[in-house]
Amino acid sequence: MHGRAGRTRGGRLLPLTALLLATACEPRAATPATQAPEGPVASVKLGAGSLSATVRRTAHGIPHVLADDFAGLGYGYGYAFAQDNLCELADVLVTVNAERARYFGPDATYLSALGGNLNNLKSDFFYQSVLDDGTVDALLAKPPPLGPSQDARELVRGFAAGINRYLRDTGVDALPDARCRGAAWVRPITEHDLYLRYYQLSLFASSGFFLDALVDAKPPTLLPDGTLPLPLPVPATLDRDVFPRSESLGLGSNAFGLGSEATRNGKGMLLANPHFPWEGSERFYQAHLTVPGKLNVSGASLLGVPAILIGHNETLAWSHTVSTAYRFTPFELKLVPGFPTKYLYDGQVREMTTRTVTVRAREADGTLTSRQHTFYRTHLGPMMEYPSGLMTWNGLTGYAFHDANATNLRVLDTFFAMDRATSVEELRLAQNTWQGIPWVNTVAADAQGHASYADMGVVPHVTDDKLLRCVLSPIPLLVLQTAGLPVLDGSRSDCAVGTDADAVEPGIFGPGRLPRLTRADYVTNSNDSYWLPNPAQPLTGFPRILGGEKNVRSLRTRMGLKMVQGRLSGTDGLEGQRFTLEQLQAVTFNNRVLSGELLRDAAVALCRRTPFVLMPDLTFEDLRPACPVLAAWDLKGNLDSRGELLWRVFIFSVVGVTGGPYLVPFNANDPVNTPRTLNTLNPQVAQSLGTAIRTLRARGIALDATTGSVQGKRKNGVFHPIHGCSHEEGCFNQIGNQLLPDNTYEPVLGSSFVMAVSFTDAGPVAKSVLTYSQSTNAASPWFADQTALFSQKQWVDMRFTEAEIASDPALTVTRLQE
């Protein structure tokens, strides 16, 4: 944002919305100096021109980019980013340009940030359809807010130029990262490439999740008896995890916004703890970006994004958590019998349209061939087939997919406006103006002591009244009942998505219909719905598509709320009441396991009175060795915690017992403390403990093995033990793992860019740690350094002032100009 409401231009009062959409920023009081500090300087110049920047790197390779304008800022940021992660970005751009089959083969796969692997050819078909549709080009041609602002365009122009400058200076054949050195798929990038990347991020939790389902959709063929297939039978239940939620996406996050009544100094404080993949395209990169008088922001971006997505400026700090709101809605079509590409709409027959895309594929013998695929479209969206969600294209019904983010290229401007907001209120106005948050909540705090939660994302306009009128047939009813996802009647125009007068475009909820809460004490979110950012003021009365109300909270959500409540009451064992920055850091990595605190003692009692349990295979398991291990466990997931691994496997098993593991059920009037109490009368509970014992022994792991001896990240041959534990256990510091052949746990997602910010009379003071480190290049000095810090619960000073930057002993300075 450019400033507060009420600023004038030429003597005329300007509303804040107009300032947000202005194409040039006006100066605002700011302190950063334009003179680069002294230090080792590398001058890289091509002569006078339109792009210039100074890149100061402090410890751990964190770039502090200083420029006179946004094009220069992007230029310096792009250059620094390319030094650390060029191969990773180049790989992403191969994906969004539908060239994976060309360079890596049609049958190969790549790691999806959503978990699992995507086939190269299917991925290319999907992204080629995006290119052929011209959606991104059409959005680029629109004026803001539907299209990018001039400031954002300049930032992207510079970012692309900075990456290309590094590539030109270094040469593809001399790249320091062996993964892409000399590769044919590494080339100079364009601004269009970057906008494709931002569009990909918008679709992340909608079309991106259903990529296979969209590519796999094809009209049904006749069965041997000459008939078309019928819809799938409707089961009694359906696993809600077949549809994207934060857990099924493999993503999560924690965030605290602390206001004046929750902090020792009476100013705002923020904890950012996103749980994102440790590998692949959705990694964070840390940077500090400054244009004197216009922007001064520090934090982290996702790869390729030249704005700070999670961070702080002089007076505002914010973070994000993955939202429970659905960003899409399928439509169930009534097909014309015998004509599966014709469907009924308001009693009239409509014909589907087709688009055939062509991509190039490198075959096993090295030759390039053309591969084609045909997509089928309706006016409600492309056809999809998603059998795990019971949505098949058969002789009677088919399903069209509506993605509310399909016209959202506003994501960069939304975050860029947030970077310039000076308060919680200005943050609200920035989000209301651009309405481009694709799939996350926002938690924020400002220097004035306001704490804020909001789910201001792009959500299909589906009211609860529409659910009653338009979700009627058996499969949509079951999907709504189990997963909360509306599958609307696609045969009626009155069931199409609606709109609000304050929405930036038709088909989505306007900001006035979305949940928001500002308080002086605190707000939190750990990926549950909007209902309970603060138990003292639940948010109610919002559409069900956003995630629901008065429903059970996850153990991780409850753990976060308990940690805040314990600090404010002074019952958490730390000194005094309210938070200091050091205490916020301490609770973030305390690694308490809420399921252990709630259930461990009952499990030990069960173990002691039931020394042997009859297992499902009709053999007995001796539980006695587990009793002393669990009794002595410190109820944490620290490196030296003994018993957490045994408990982890027990919890994975016990959550699936018939009827659930709890004796006291969920109570919406006591959501932080219920459900609770282990149901030891259920014989499956004891069997779960037997399963945990057998599992660890089969892996060759001692029942009392420490967490740090089994859980860790190996980098360049060095094993870095990692503290933390699983979401299922109720561990705030979530670490999601894959089990390696040597029976160790390797983190693949979880705590990533962790940041704690406190506002003071002297400005913001912030600490951070990027758990997987700054660079993806194994030859970089910043490939594993912060991983080693995270292993020991150490933090990095987020140097923000010019004096702090200049005083860093590791400071290097690079001046760029062309």
N, C-alpha and C positions, 0 to 999 in steps of 0.2 A: 504494500500500500504506500501511497505517496504522502499521507499526512492525515491529520484529524479533520473531521467535518468542520466546515466553517472557514477553511483556508480560502483566500481570495486570489483571483487572477485578473489583473487589470482592473482592480477595484470591485469586481463582481464576486459575490459569494458563491462558492461551488459546493454542491452536495458531495458526500464521500463517494457515492457511486460513480459520479462523473470523474472524480480523481482516480478511482480504480481503473477506469477505462481509458484514461488519458494515454496518449502515445509517448509522452515524455515526462519523466519524473521531475518534480520540483524539489529544490534543496530543503533539507530538514536538519535541524541541529544534530551534529554528529562529531565525534572526536577523532576518528582515525586520521593519521597524518598521511599526506601524499608522498612524503619522502621515504623511500625504502630504508630500513635500518641497515647499519653496518654489519658485515658478515662476509663469508666466502661468496663471491659473486661470479656467476657465469653469464656473460653477455652473449646473446644469440640474436643477431640482427640481420635483416635483409635491406635495411634502408627505411626512409620515412614512408609512412603509409597510413592506413585507416585503422590498423589493429595494433594495440600495444598493451602489455600487462607486466606486472612484476609478480613472480611466484616465490614466496618465502616458504621454505620447508622447515618445520621444527621437528622435534623428536618423533620417531615412529613414522616419518615420512608424511606428516600431515601438511598439506599445502594451504597456505594463506595467500589467496589471490587478490591482488590490488590492481584496480584499473580505473580509468577516468570515465568509462561508459560501459554499458552492458555488453556491447559487442566485444570490447577488450576483456571484460570479465569472463565471458564465455571462452574467449581465445586462450587466456591463461589457464582456466580450469580444464579445458579440453586437452591442452598440452600436458599438464600435470597428470591428468587421469590416464592418458595414453601411455605415459611412462610406466605406469603401474599395472594397467589392465587392458591393454590394447587387444590381446588375443580374445579375451572374454567378450568384449564388445563386438569384435569382428565376427565372432561366432553367432551372436545374437542377430546381427544384421544379415548374415546369411539366412537365418530363419525367416525374418520378416520380409525378405526379398524372394522367398520361395525358391531357394537355391540349395537346399540341403541334399536333395537327391543328385543334383548336378555334381557337387563336390565330394559328397561322402557316401553316395550310393543310395538307391531307393529302398533297400531292405534294412538298412542300418537304422538305429534308433538314437535318440538323444534324451538326456535327463530332463524331465519336465519339472519346473519349480513346484508344480502341484503334486509331485510324487509320481513314481513310476516312469515309464519311458514312452516317448511318442515316436511313431514311425516317420521316417524322413519323407516318404512319398505322400502320406496323408497330410503331414504338416505343410508340405509345399502346395498341395491342392487347396488347402484352406487359405493360406496366405496369398496364393495367386488369385483366388476369388476376391480377396480384399483389394488387391492391386487392380484387377480387371473392373471391379465395381467403381473404382475411382472415388471411394468414400473419403479417403484422406485428402485427396486433391480438392474435392468439393468443399470440405470443411476449411481447408486452407484459403479458399477463395471467399469465405464469408467474413463479414466484419465482426469484431469482438462484440459480445462475449462468445458467440458461437464459433468464431475463428480466433486465431491467436492475436494478441495485442502486438503493437509495434515493438514494445520493450522485449517481449518474449521472442519475437522473430530475430531481433538483434542478438539476443543471448544465444539462440540456436545457431545463427550464422557464425558467431565467433567460436562457439564450441566445435562446430565442424571444422572450421579453419585451424583451430589449435590442434586437433587430432591429426589433421593432414600435415600440419607443419612438423609435428613430431615424426610422422611417417616419412616425410620427405627428407628430414635431416638424418634420420637413422637408416632408412632403406629397408625394404622388406627382407632382403637377404641377410641383414645384420641385426635383426630384432633380437633383443636379449632373451626373450622367452622362446624356448625351443619348440613349444607347442604349435606356434604359427610362423616360425622363422622360415622365410622362403615360400610360404604357402600361396597357392594361386587364389585362394579366397580372401586374402588380405589385400585391400585396395583403398584408395582414397574414398572417404565417405562424403555423402551429400546431406544437405539439410533435410531432404525428403526422407532419407534413411532414418534420421532421428525422429521425425514425426511418425513414421511407421512404428518405431519403438514405443513412442508414447501411446499410440493407439493400441498397440499390443498390451501395454500395462493397463489400459482402461478395460480391456476385455478379459483380464486375468481371471476373475472369479465368475465369469459368465460364459461367453463363447469359447474362451480359452479352455475352460474346464470341459466343455462339451465338444471339443474339436473332433474327436473320433465319431461322436454321435452325429455330427453335422455332415461329415464326409461319408459316413457309412449309409446314409439315407438313400434308398433307391426303391422304386415301385415294386410291389410284390409280384412274384411270378406264379403262374398256375401250378397247382398241385397235380400229382398224377391223375386224380379223378376229375381234372378239368375245372376245379373251383379255386377260388383265391383263399389264402389262409385267413383264419378268424383271429380276433384279439386274444391276447394271452389270458388264461384264467386268472381271476382275481384272488390272491391268497388272503388269509386272515390278517396277516401283518406284513409290514415292509420295513426293511432296515433304513432308518432315516439317513444313515451315513452314505447312502448311494448318491445323495445330492450334496453339493458343496456347502460345507460349514467350515469354520476355522479348523476344527480337528480333522475333518475329512480332506481338507486342502493341505493338511500337514503344516498349517501355519497357526500362529497364535501371537499373543503379546500381553504385556502388562503395562499399565500406566497409572501414575498417581498425579493428580493436580492438587496441590496443597495451598490453601489460602491463609489469610492473616491470622485466623484463629487456630491454625494447625502448625505454625512455625514459630520458632523461638524469637525471631527478630520481627515478626509481624508482617513480613513481605512474602511474596509468592515463592513457591518451590515446585519443581517438577521432577518426576522420575519417568524416564523413557526406557522400556525394556521390551523391544520388539523381538519376537521369536520367528526368525526367518531362516531360509536355507543357508547352510554354510558353504555350499558349492552351487555353481550354475549362475543363471542370469539375474536372479533376484538377490544378489549380495549388495550390502551397503558399502559406500565409499565415503570417507570422512574428509571434510574440507571447511574452509573459512573464506567467505566471499565478501569483498568490500568494494563499493564504489562510493567514495566520500560524499556525504550529504544525501545519498540516495538509498544505500543498502549496506548493512553490516550484520551478517548472519553467519552462524557457525553450527555445524551439525553433520548430517549424513544424507546422501542421496542414493537411490538405486542406480545401478550401472547405466550410464548414458544419459542421465537426467541432470541438466546443469542448474537446477534449483535445489535448495535444501528442503528435504521432505520431513525430517525430524530434527529439531534443533532449537536454537535460541538466538535472539538478537539482544539489543540493549535492555529491553523492558518486557519481553514476552518469550515464553518457552512453550513448546508443544510437542506432542507425540501422537502416535496412531496405534489403534488396535483393530484387528480384522473384525468387521461387523457381522452380525447375524442376519442382516437384511438380505433378501434375495434381490439380485440385480437383473433378473430375467423372469419370464413366465412363459411356459408352453401353452399352446392352444390345441385343444382336441378338435379335429376336423371330422365332419360327417362326409364320407366319400360317396360318390354316385356309384351304386352297385354295378360291378363289372367294369368300371372306369376309374382306376385308382389314382389318376392324375387330375380328376375332376372332383370338386368339393362344393358343398352347398353353403350359401351365405345369404341370410335373410330370404330363404326360399328360392334363390336364383343360383344357377350353376356357374361356377367359375373354373377356369382352366389354369393349372399351374404353369408358370413359365420355367424355362431352363436356361442355364448358362454353362457352357462347356469351357473348361480351362485347360491349358496346355503347359506342361513344365518339361524341363530337360532333365534326364536321368543318366548317370554314368553307370553302364552295365558292368558285369563282372569282367568282361574282356577289355574294358577301358573305353569302349565306344559310347558316344552320346546318342541317346534316342529320345523321342518325344513320347510322353505319357499324357493321357487325357482323362478327365473326369467330368461328369455332368452333375451339377447341382440343380435341385428342384426348389422353386420358390413359390410362396403364396404372398398375398398382400399383407399377411400378418407376420411374415418372416420365413426363413428357409426351413425346409423339412429336416426333421431329425429322427433318428432311431436310437432308442436308449432302452434296450431290453431289461437291464438291471432295475430300471425304474418303471418297468411294465409298458413302456411307450414304444410300440412297434407299428410299422406301416403295413397294414393288412387290407383285407377286402372291404372292411367297413369303416375303419378309422385310421387316421394318421395324425401326426403331431407337428405343428409348426413352432418355431422357436423365436420368441421375441426377446431381444437384448436391449435393455434400456441404455446401455453404454455404447450402442452401435453408432451413435452420432456424437460421441463425447471425445473431442480433441481439446477440451478445456482444462485437462488435468495439469499441464505445465503452468498455465496462467494462474490457476487456483493456488498452487503451492507458492508460486512466485509472489502473488499478492499476500499470502500468509507470511512470507519471509519479511515483508515490509510493514506488517501490522505492528502497532505499538502497544496494544492492549487486548484483553479478551473481547472487548466490544468491537474493536477494529477487526479482529480475527473473524468475528461473526459476520460483519459486513463484507469482508473479503469473500468468505464462503458463499454468502447469499448472492453476491454479484456474479460470481463465476460458476457456481454450482457444478464443479467438475470433480469432486471427490468420488473416486470410482467404487471403492469397496471397503472403506475403513471408517471407524469412529475417530474423533479428535478429542484429546484431553489436553488442557492448557492451564497455565498459570501466568499471572503478570506481576510486575513489580509493585503494583498497587495492592496486591493481596487478594485478587479474585481468582477463583478456581472454576474451571468450566469443563463440562462434558457435552458432546454433541454427536449425533449420527446424521450429518448433513450430506449424505451421499446421494448418488443417482439411483433412484428406486422406482420401478414401474408403478404407475398410479393405479393400484388395485385396492379399493376400499373393502372393509369388512362387509358392507352391504352388497358389493359385487360378488363376494365369495358366496353369499347366501343365494344369489340369483343365478350365478354362472358356474358353480362347481357342483354338478348334479349327478354325473354318471359314475359308475363304480370305481374305475381306476383313479380319476381325479379326486374323488372323495377319500380314497385310501391314502393317496399321496398327501393330501392336505392334513388328514388325521395324524399320520405318522411323521411327516417331515415339515409340515407347515407351509409347503410350497403350493401356491395356487396354479392349477391347470385349468384354464378357462375354456368355456364353450366357444369354439371357433366358428360356429354356424350362425351367430347372432351379432349384429353390430352393436347392440347395447351391452355386450360383454367385452368390447375392445377396451384397451387401457384408456383411462381418462386423463385429465390434466388439471392444473391449478392456475389461477390467474397470476400468481407470483413465480411460476416455474419459468426457467429460462427458455424451455422449449416444450412442445406438447408431449404428453405421455409419461411425465414423471411428477412426483410430488414436489410442490414448492416448499421452500424452507419453513413457511408458516405451519406446515403439517408434519414436520419432523421433530424428533425429541431433542431437547437441549436443556441444560441445567447449569446455573452459575450460583456458587455458594462462597461463603467466607471461610468455611472449614475445609472440606475436601470433597473430591470426586475421584472415583476409580473406575477402571474397566479392565477385565481380563478375558474378553471375547464372549462373554454372555451378552444377552440383549440389553437394550437401553433401560430396562425396568429399574435397576438398582445401582446407579452410580453412587448413591449415598442412601443407606437404609432409612435415614430420617426423612427423606423426601423422595419416595418412589415416583417414577414417571409412568403415568397410566393414560389410557384413552387413545392410543395410537394404533394404526392399522397392523393387522396380524402379520403381514408380509415382512415387517421389520424385525420380527423375532419373538414376539409374545411377551406376556406379563404374568407375574405370579407363578412362574415356573422355576423348577429347581435350578440352583446355581451350581457351577462346577466347584470342585474342591479348590482349584486354583483361585477362582474368584473369591471364595470364602476366605482363603488364606490371606489374600491381599487385604480384604476388609478387616480381618482380625489383626493384621500387622499394623494398620493405621490406627484402629481403635485401641490396641494395646499401647501404642506410643502416646496417644493423646490422654489415656488414663494413667500412664506411667506404670503399667503392670507388665511390661515386656522385659524387665531386667536391665534396661538402659537407664542412664542418669536423667532425672527430671521428667518433665512432660513436654509435649510438642517436639517438633523435629528440628534438629540442626542438620547441616549438610552431611556431616560425618555419620550421624545416626541414620540418615536416609541411605547412605552407601552401605552401612552395616546391615540394615534389614533386607536390602536387596539381595545380598548374598548370604543371608543367614541359613538358607537351605533347609528350613523347617519343612517337615513332611506332615501335612494336616491329617491325612488318613492314619498315619502312625499315632499322632496325638489323640485321635478319636477312638482308634480300634486296637492299638497294640496291646494294651493291658488285658483286654478281653481275649485276644488271640493267645497270649501267653498262658492265661488261666485255662483256656481250652486245651492247649498243648499239654499242660501239666496233668490235667484230669483225664485226657484221652491219649495215652502213650502210643496206641496203635490205632490206625484207621483203615477200614476196608475200602479199597480204591475201586473205581469203576471196572477195572480188569479182574476184580475178585481176588486180588492179592492184598496183603497187609503192608502198610508203610509205617515205619517207626518214626514218630514225631519227636521223640525225646531230644535228639540232637539240636533241634531248632529252638527249644525252650530257653536255654541259657543265652543263646545268641540274640534272640529278640528281646529278652529281658534286659540285657546289657546295652542294647542299641541306644544311641543318643538321640534318636528320632530326627536325624538330619541326614542330608546327602552330602556331607563334606568329604574331602579326600580321604580322611582317616576314619570315617564312619564305618563301623562293622555291624552288619545286619541289614543295611538298606537294600543291598542287592537281593537278599532273600525276601525281604518285604516287597520289593518291586515285583518279583515274579509272582508272589502270593496275591498281590492286588490285581495284577493282570488277569489272574484266574478267578478271583473271588467276585469281581464285578459282574461276571456273567452267570452267577448262580441263579437258579430258579427263584423268583420272588425278590431278588436283590439281596445284598449283604447286610442291610440295616434293619434294626428292630424298631426304631423310632422313625416314622416316615417324615417326608417333607411337610413343612408347615409354612404357608405363605406369610404368616404373621411373625415367623422367626426364621427367615431364610438364611441367616448367617450360621445358625447353629443346628439346622436340620437339613437332611436326615443325619442320624447318628446312631451309635450303639450297635456293635457287631451282633448279628443274629447267630449265636453259637448253637442254637437248637437245630439249625439247618445242617444236615450231615454233609452237604456239599462244601460248607465252609472248612471243615476239617480236611476234606479231600483236597481242597485248594492248597492247603498248607503242605500236604503230602506231595502234590504236584510240584510245588516250588522246590521242595527238597530234592525230588527226583531230577528236576530240570537242571539245577546247579550241579549236582553230582555228575549228570550225563555230560555236562560241559567241562568237567574237571575243575570246577570253581568251589573253593571251600565255602561252607555256609557262613563263616565269619570273615570272608574276604572283604577288604576295604573297598569302598566305591572307587577310589583313585587307582587301585591296582588293576581294575577291569575296564573302567570307562576313561577313554582318552583319545586324543587326536595325534596321529603320527605325521610329522612333517619333516621332510629331508632326513628320515631315519631316526628322528628324535621323538620319543613318546611323551606327550604332554598330558599328564593326568588332568581330568576335567571334573570339577565338582558340579553339583546340581542333580536333578532327578526328573521323573516323568510327570506329565500332566495328569495322568491317571492317579498318581500317588497324592496329588494335591501339593506339588512342589512349585513354589513361586518362580524360582530360577529354573525354568523348564529346559531340559536337554532331551531332544529326541534322537534316538540312536538307530543304527543298523548293526546287526550282529555279524561280526567278521568270522571267517573260517577258523581263526585261532581262538574263538569264543571270547573275544573282547568286544566291548561296545564302542563304536565310533560315532561321535556326534555328527548328525547330518542336518539338524535344524535346532533352533532354540535360541537362547540369549545370543544376540548378535551385536548390534550397536547399542550399548548400555550407556545411558547418560543421566547424571543427576545435576540439577541446576538450582542454585539459590540466588535470589536477588538480594543485594545489599545496598547500603548507602553509596558505596563506591562502584556499583554496577554489578553485572552478573559474575558469579563464580561457578564454574562448571567442571565436573570430572566426567571422564568417559573411558570406555574400553571397547574396542572393536574385536570381538572374541576370536575371529578367524584371521585377523590382521588385514593390513591395508591392500596388499598386492596379491594377485593370483599367480605371479611369476615365481617359481621355486628358486630362481637365482637372485631374487631381490632381497635386500636386507630387511624389508618390511613384509616378508612372507610369513613369518612365524613369531615375530617379536611380541606382538600384543597377545597372541595365544599363550605365550609363556607368562605374561602378566596376569591374564585372566585365570590361569591355572592356580595362581597364588593369591587371588582376590585383590590384585593391585589395579590401580586406576591411573589414567593419564590426565595431566592438567590440560584443560582446553584453553590454551592461551588465546586471549581475546583482544587485549589492549595492545597498542604498539609497543609499549614498554615491556609487556610480557613476551611478545614475539621477539623483540630485540635481545632480551636477556637469555634466550635459550642457547645453551652451549652448542647444540647441534645445528644451529641456524645455517642454512645456505640460501642464497638469493640468485634467482635467474630472471634476467630482464629480457622480455620478448618484444619484438616489433617487426611489423611488415606492412 
